[in-house]
Amino acid sequence: MSYTLKIFTAEEVTETAREQAAQRFRTALETSLGDASLVVPVYQAYLKLLQAHGDHPRPWPISPAEQLLADQWEEAEMAATQAAFGAERYMGDAHFELGV
Protein backbone atom coordinates (compact mmCIF):
# COMPACT_ATOMS: atom_id res chain seq x y z
CA MET A 1 0.00 0.00 0.00
CA SER A 2 1.46 3.35 -0.97
CA TYR A 3 1.48 6.57 1.01
CA THR A 4 2.15 10.23 0.46
CA LEU A 5 4.44 12.35 2.54
CA LYS A 6 4.16 16.10 2.88
CA ILE A 7 6.74 18.16 4.72
CA PHE A 8 5.65 21.50 6.14
CA THR A 9 8.47 23.97 6.75
CA ALA A 10 9.16 27.63 7.21
CA GLU A 11 8.48 29.71 4.11
CA GLU A 12 12.15 30.56 3.52
CA VAL A 13 13.02 26.89 2.91
CA THR A 14 13.58 26.16 -0.76
CA GLU A 15 11.54 23.54 -2.56
CA THR A 16 14.74 21.57 -3.17
CA ALA A 17 15.57 21.55 0.56
CA ARG A 18 11.99 20.49 1.35
CA GLU A 19 12.15 17.64 -1.17
CA GLN A 20 15.50 16.49 0.22
CA ALA A 21 14.09 16.52 3.76
CA ALA A 22 11.11 14.47 2.57
CA GLN A 23 13.40 11.91 0.93
CA ARG A 24 15.54 11.62 4.07
CA PHE A 25 12.37 11.20 6.15
CA ARG A 26 10.94 8.53 3.85
CA THR A 27 14.21 6.58 3.69
CA ALA A 28 14.72 6.60 7.45
CA LEU A 29 11.09 5.68 8.17
CA GLU A 30 11.12 2.74 5.76
CA THR A 31 14.52 1.56 6.97
CA SER A 32 13.47 1.76 10.63
CA LEU A 33 10.30 -0.24 10.00
CA GLY A 34 12.12 -2.77 7.81
CA ASP A 35 10.31 -2.20 4.50
CA ALA A 36 8.24 0.42 2.67
CA SER A 37 5.25 -1.94 2.64
CA LEU A 38 5.08 -1.78 6.45
CA VAL A 39 4.66 2.00 6.73
CA VAL A 40 0.91 2.18 6.09
CA PRO A 41 -0.24 -0.81 8.18
CA VAL A 42 1.97 0.09 11.15
CA TYR A 43 0.95 3.76 10.93
CA GLN A 44 -2.77 2.89 10.76
CA ALA A 45 -2.49 0.50 13.70
CA TYR A 46 -0.62 3.14 15.69
CA LEU A 47 -3.30 5.74 14.92
CA LYS A 48 -5.96 3.35 16.23
CA LEU A 49 -4.02 2.88 19.46
CA LEU A 50 -3.48 6.61 19.76
CA GLN A 51 -7.16 7.29 19.18
CA ALA A 52 -8.20 4.70 21.76
CA HIS A 53 -5.60 5.48 24.44
CA GLY A 54 -4.09 8.87 23.66
CA ASP A 55 -5.68 10.54 26.68
CA HIS A 56 -4.40 7.88 29.07
CA PRO A 57 -0.96 8.36 30.58
CA ARG A 58 1.70 5.91 29.51
CA PRO A 59 2.00 3.04 29.71
CA TRP A 60 -1.23 2.45 27.86
CA PRO A 61 -3.35 -0.51 28.96
CA ILE A 62 -2.56 -2.56 25.85
CA SER A 63 -1.21 -5.99 25.03
CA PRO A 64 2.54 -6.59 24.70
CA ALA A 65 2.12 -6.95 20.91
CA GLU A 66 0.32 -3.61 20.70
CA GLN A 67 3.00 -2.01 22.86
CA LEU A 68 5.69 -3.38 20.57
CA LEU A 69 3.90 -1.92 17.56
CA ALA A 70 3.50 1.49 19.26
CA ASP A 71 7.17 1.49 20.25
CA GLN A 72 8.25 0.52 16.73
CA TRP A 73 6.23 3.33 15.16
CA GLU A 74 7.43 5.95 17.63
CA GLU A 75 11.07 4.92 17.16
CA ALA A 76 10.72 4.95 13.36
CA GLU A 77 9.01 8.34 13.45
CA MET A 78 11.76 9.76 15.67
CA ALA A 79 14.50 8.38 13.39
CA ALA A 80 12.76 9.82 10.33
CA THR A 81 12.22 13.20 11.96
CA GLN A 82 15.86 13.39 13.02
CA ALA A 83 17.03 12.33 9.56
CA ALA A 84 14.86 14.93 7.85
CA PHE A 85 15.25 17.91 10.15
CA GLY A 86 18.21 17.27 12.44
CA ALA A 87 20.93 18.94 10.41
CA GLU A 88 18.63 21.67 9.07
CA ARG A 89 18.41 24.08 11.99
CA TYR A 90 16.15 26.50 10.11
CA MET A 91 13.59 23.71 9.71
CA GLY A 92 13.09 23.55 13.49
CA ASP A 93 9.35 24.17 13.26
CA ALA A 94 8.91 21.71 10.42
CA HIS A 95 6.55 18.78 10.64
CA PHE A 96 5.19 16.05 8.38
CA GLU A 97 1.90 14.55 7.29
CA LEU A 98 1.40 11.02 5.99
CA GLY A 99 -1.50 10.29 3.68
CA VAL A 100 -2.84 6.83 2.94
N, CA, C and O of each residue as an XYZ file, in Angstrom:
400
protein
N       0.847     -1.168      0.000
C       0.000      0.000      0.000
C       0.899      1.240      0.000
O       1.836      1.331      0.793
N       0.619      2.170     -0.868
C       1.462      3.352     -0.965
C       0.963      4.466     -0.047
O      -0.163      4.432      0.450
N       1.818      5.435      0.159
C       1.480      6.572      1.006
C       2.105      7.827      0.435
O       3.045      7.770     -0.358
N       1.573      8.949      0.849
C       2.147     10.229      0.459
C       2.771     10.853      1.693
O       2.360     10.589      2.823
N       3.749     11.666      1.455
C       4.440     12.349      2.538
C       4.518     13.818      2.181
O       4.973     14.182      1.097
N       4.074     14.653      3.094
C       4.158     16.095      2.880
C       4.931     16.685      4.049
O       4.629     16.420      5.212
N       5.926     17.483      3.721
C       6.742     18.164      4.717
C       6.301     19.625      4.759
O       6.231     20.292      3.727
N       6.011     20.102      5.941
C       5.651     21.501      6.135
C       6.837     22.179      6.816
O       7.317     21.716      7.851
N       7.299     23.270      6.233
C       8.467     23.968      6.754
C       8.229     25.470      6.742
O       7.198     25.958      6.279
N       9.204     26.173      7.258
C       9.164     27.629      7.210
C       9.175     28.077      5.743
O       9.700     27.376      4.878
N       8.606     29.222      5.479
C       8.485     29.709      4.107
C       9.824     29.912      3.415
O       9.907     29.748      2.198
N      10.875     30.264      4.152
C      12.151     30.555      3.521
C      12.909     29.310      3.074
O      13.986     29.432      2.490
N      12.384     28.130      3.327
C      13.024     26.893      2.906
C      12.726     26.666      1.426
O      11.578     26.754      0.989
N      13.768     26.377      0.672
C      13.581     26.159     -0.755
C      12.836     24.850     -1.016
O      12.809     23.954     -0.172
N      12.245     24.761     -2.181
C      11.543     23.542     -2.562
C      12.519     22.365     -2.633
O      12.172     21.244     -2.261
N      13.722     22.621     -3.105
C      14.737     21.568     -3.167
C      15.070     21.050     -1.771
O      15.146     19.840     -1.562
N      15.267     21.955     -0.818
C      15.571     21.549      0.559
C      14.404     20.776      1.156
O      14.613     19.810      1.891
N      13.185     21.187      0.851
C      11.989     20.494      1.353
C      11.910     19.077      0.768
O      11.607     18.121      1.482
N      12.182     18.952     -0.525
C      12.149     17.637     -1.167
C      13.239     16.727     -0.611
O      13.014     15.532     -0.416
N      14.415     17.289     -0.356
C      15.502     16.495      0.221
C      15.148     16.031      1.626
O      15.437     14.893      1.996
N      14.524     16.904      2.411
C      14.090     16.519      3.756
C      13.059     15.401      3.682
O      13.106     14.456      4.471
N      12.132     15.504      2.740
C      11.106     14.467      2.574
C      11.740     13.132      2.202
O      11.327     12.086      2.702
N      12.743     13.164      1.324
C      13.401     11.915      0.931
C      14.161     11.303      2.103
O      14.128     10.087      2.295
N      14.842     12.132      2.885
C      15.537     11.616      4.072
C      14.540     11.014      5.054
O      14.794      9.957      5.632
N      13.405     11.687      5.244
C      12.370     11.200      6.149
C      11.864      9.841      5.681
O      11.815      8.884      6.454
N      11.491      9.769      4.412
C      10.937      8.525      3.845
C      11.940      7.372      3.975
O      11.575      6.275      4.398
N      13.174      7.617      3.618
C      14.208      6.575      3.686
C      14.404      6.076      5.115
O      14.460      4.870      5.353
N      14.508      6.997      6.055
C      14.720      6.604      7.455
C      13.508      5.873      8.017
O      13.662      4.903      8.759
N      12.311      6.323      7.677
C      11.090      5.678      8.167
C      11.006      4.242      7.657
O      10.763      3.314      8.428
N      11.209      4.071      6.364
C      11.119      2.740      5.763
C      12.226      1.816      6.262
O      11.998      0.626      6.477
N      13.405      2.357      6.443
C      14.520      1.561      6.966
C      14.245      1.140      8.410
O      14.486     -0.009      8.781
N      13.746      2.061      9.213
C      13.466      1.759     10.626
C      12.394      0.691     10.782
O      12.477     -0.157     11.670
N      11.382      0.737      9.910
C      10.302     -0.245     10.002
C      10.653     -1.559      9.309
O      10.004     -2.577      9.547
N      11.674     -1.542      8.457
C      12.119     -2.769      7.806
C      11.756     -2.857      6.343
O      12.414     -3.583      5.597
N      10.718     -2.136      5.896
C      10.309     -2.199      4.500
C       9.253     -1.127      4.242
O       8.478     -0.787      5.136
N       9.224     -0.604      3.039
C       8.236      0.421      2.674
C       6.800     -0.088      2.817
O       5.890      0.677      3.137
N       6.609     -1.379      2.577
C       5.249     -1.936      2.643
C       4.695     -1.964      4.067
O       3.496     -2.176      4.252
N       5.530     -1.758      5.064
C       5.078     -1.779      6.452
C       4.642     -0.406      6.971
O       4.014     -0.316      8.025
N       4.969      0.656      6.243
C       4.663      2.001      6.729
C       3.175      2.190      6.960
O       2.773      2.586      8.055
N       2.355      1.921      5.975
C       0.913      2.178      6.089
C       0.255      1.309      7.156
O      -0.446      1.853      8.009
N       0.442     -0.016      7.156
C      -0.244     -0.808      8.180
C       0.203     -0.480      9.606
O      -0.621     -0.446     10.520
N       1.493     -0.239      9.799
C       1.970      0.089     11.149
C       1.448      1.463     11.560
O       1.038      1.651     12.706
N       1.458      2.417     10.644
C       0.946      3.758     10.930
C      -0.550      3.708     11.272
O      -0.981      4.333     12.241
N      -1.327      2.981     10.498
C      -2.767      2.890     10.759
C      -3.044      2.212     12.099
O      -3.929      2.642     12.837
N      -2.307      1.174     12.413
C      -2.493      0.499     13.701
C      -2.112      1.431     14.845
O      -2.787      1.463     15.874
N      -1.032      2.192     14.667
C      -0.618      3.143     15.694
C      -1.679      4.223     15.897
O      -1.976      4.599     17.030
N      -2.248      4.720     14.801
C      -3.299      5.742     14.916
C      -4.507      5.219     15.682
O      -5.123      5.959     16.449
N      -4.849      3.952     15.480
C      -5.963      3.351     16.225
C      -5.650      3.289     17.716
O      -6.509      3.582     18.547
N      -4.424      2.909     18.052
C      -4.022      2.877     19.461
C      -4.036      4.287     20.049
O      -4.510      4.502     21.164
N      -3.517      5.230     19.295
C      -3.483      6.611     19.758
C      -4.887      7.155     19.971
O      -5.151      7.851     20.951
N      -5.777      6.836     19.057
C      -7.162      7.286     19.181
C      -7.835      6.653     20.405
O      -8.592      7.319     21.111
N      -7.564      5.398     20.648
C      -8.196      4.698     21.761
C      -7.587      5.053     23.117
O      -8.293      5.070     24.124
N      -6.279      5.336     23.152
C      -5.599      5.480     24.437
C      -4.823      6.782     24.600
O      -4.149      6.972     25.612
N      -4.906      7.665     23.640
C      -4.088      8.870     23.665
C      -4.259      9.730     24.899
O      -3.313     10.399     25.315
N      -5.445      9.728     25.498
C      -5.679     10.539     26.680
C      -5.170      9.888     27.965
O      -5.028     10.553     28.991
N      -4.899      8.598     27.903
C      -4.401      7.875     29.072
C      -2.899      8.096     29.199
O      -2.188      8.120     28.195
N      -2.420      8.255     30.409
C      -0.958      8.363     30.576
C      -0.294      7.036     30.216
O      -0.911      5.974     30.300
N       0.946      7.114     29.824
C       1.701      5.909     29.507
C       2.121      5.237     30.787
O       2.334      5.933     31.779
N       2.252      3.943     30.831
C       2.003      3.042     29.714
C       0.504      2.853     29.475
O      -0.302      2.850     30.405
N       0.170      2.698     28.222
C      -1.226      2.448     27.858
C      -1.620      1.040     28.303
O      -0.770      0.153     28.375
N      -2.881      0.835     28.595
C      -3.348     -0.512     28.959
C      -3.580     -1.357     27.700
O      -4.719     -1.596     27.299
N      -2.489     -1.799     27.092
C      -2.563     -2.564     25.855
C      -1.734     -3.833     25.978
O      -0.944     -3.998     26.907
N      -1.936     -4.718     25.017
C      -1.209     -5.990     25.027
C       0.275     -5.754     24.704
O       0.637     -4.714     24.156
N       1.117     -6.718     25.044
C       2.541     -6.594     24.697
C       2.764     -6.416     23.191
O       3.653     -5.666     22.788
N       1.979     -7.089     22.365
C       2.124     -6.950     20.913
C       1.768     -5.534     20.460
O       2.444     -4.955     19.610
N       0.700     -4.986     21.037
C       0.320     -3.609     20.700
C       1.373     -2.620     21.182
O       1.653     -1.629     20.508
N       1.952     -2.884     22.342
C       3.000     -2.006     22.859
C       4.227     -2.051     21.960
O       4.855     -1.024     21.704
N       4.564     -3.238     21.486
C       5.690     -3.382     20.573
C       5.448     -2.580     19.299
O       6.349     -1.896     18.813
N       4.237     -2.664     18.757
C       3.903     -1.918     17.557
C       3.994     -0.412     17.806
O       4.557      0.316     16.988
N       3.446      0.061     18.928
C       3.504      1.489     19.260
C       4.951      1.942     19.409
O       5.324      3.006     18.915
N       5.757      1.148     20.079
C       7.170      1.490     20.250
C       7.893      1.535     18.907
O       8.697      2.433     18.659
N       7.602      0.554     18.036
C       8.252      0.518     16.726
C       7.895      1.762     15.911
O       8.768      2.361     15.283
N       6.621      2.151     15.918
C       6.233      3.333     15.160
C       6.907      4.582     15.722
O       7.461      5.384     14.969
N       6.861      4.745     17.022
C       7.431      5.951     17.626
C       8.940      6.047     17.388
O       9.466      7.138     17.166
N       9.629      4.921     17.434
C      11.066      4.920     17.161
C      11.348      5.241     15.696
O      12.278      5.987     15.389
N      10.546      4.678     14.792
C      10.724      4.953     13.364
C      10.419      6.416     13.050
O      11.124      7.052     12.267
N       9.375      6.934     13.660
C       9.010      8.337     13.448
C      10.112      9.271     13.967
O      10.431     10.269     13.322
N      10.683      8.954     15.113
C      11.764      9.763     15.670
C      12.990      9.709     14.764
O      13.608     10.740     14.497
N      13.344      8.523     14.292
C      14.500      8.384     13.394
C      14.282      9.168     12.106
O      15.199      9.822     11.609
N      13.073      9.102     11.569
C      12.758      9.818     10.330
C      12.783     11.324     10.545
O      13.295     12.065      9.706
N      12.236     11.774     11.655
C      12.220     13.200     11.961
C      13.644     13.724     12.131
O      13.977     14.796     11.626
N      14.471     12.982     12.831
C      15.858     13.394     13.016
C      16.617     13.382     11.697
O      17.435     14.267     11.447
N      16.358     12.398     10.857
C      17.025     12.334      9.557
C      16.618     13.506      8.671
O      17.447     14.075      7.961
N      15.352     13.857      8.716
C      14.857     14.928      7.852
C      15.225     16.310      8.341
O      15.595     17.165      7.537
N      15.135     16.552      9.633
C      15.248     17.913     10.149
C      16.462     18.162     11.035
O      16.785     19.315     11.323
N      17.136     17.112     11.467
C      18.210     17.267     12.438
C      19.309     18.223     12.040
O      19.700     19.078     12.836
N      19.811     18.100     10.840
C      20.927     18.940     10.407
C      20.460     20.295      9.879
O      21.274     21.198      9.688
N      19.180     20.439      9.646
C      18.630     21.672      9.070
C      18.036     22.523     10.182
O      16.833     22.461     10.436
N      18.851     23.298     10.831
C      18.410     24.082     11.987
C      17.246     25.008     11.652
O      16.365     25.199     12.490
N      17.214     25.582     10.471
C      16.146     26.498     10.110
C      14.822     25.791      9.868
O      13.798     26.449      9.686
N      14.823     24.468      9.862
C      13.594     23.705      9.711
C      13.047     23.281     11.078
O      12.247     22.349     11.155
N      13.460     23.941     12.137
C      13.089     23.547     13.485
C      11.605     23.429     13.740
O      11.187     22.601     14.550
N      10.795     24.233     13.072
C       9.352     24.165     13.263
C       8.671     23.264     12.238
O       7.444     23.223     12.157
N       9.459     22.554     11.467
C       8.912     21.709     10.418
C       8.201     20.496     11.011
O       8.509     20.040     12.111
N       7.242     19.995     10.242
C       6.555     18.775     10.636
C       6.118     18.052      9.365
O       6.298     18.564      8.259
N       5.547     16.868      9.528
C       5.193     16.048      8.380
C       3.749     15.595      8.476
O       3.119     15.666      9.531
N       3.243     15.128      7.343
C       1.900     14.548      7.287
C       1.951     13.358      6.351
O       2.409     13.474      5.214
N       1.483     12.214      6.824
C       1.398     11.024      5.988
C      -0.039     10.877      5.504
O      -0.991     11.048      6.266
N      -0.172     10.560      4.240
C      -1.498     10.288      3.676
C      -1.558      8.864      3.156
O      -0.608      8.375      2.544
N      -2.665      8.211      3.401
C      -2.840      6.833      2.937
C      -3.983      6.739      1.969
O      -4.282      5.654      1.470
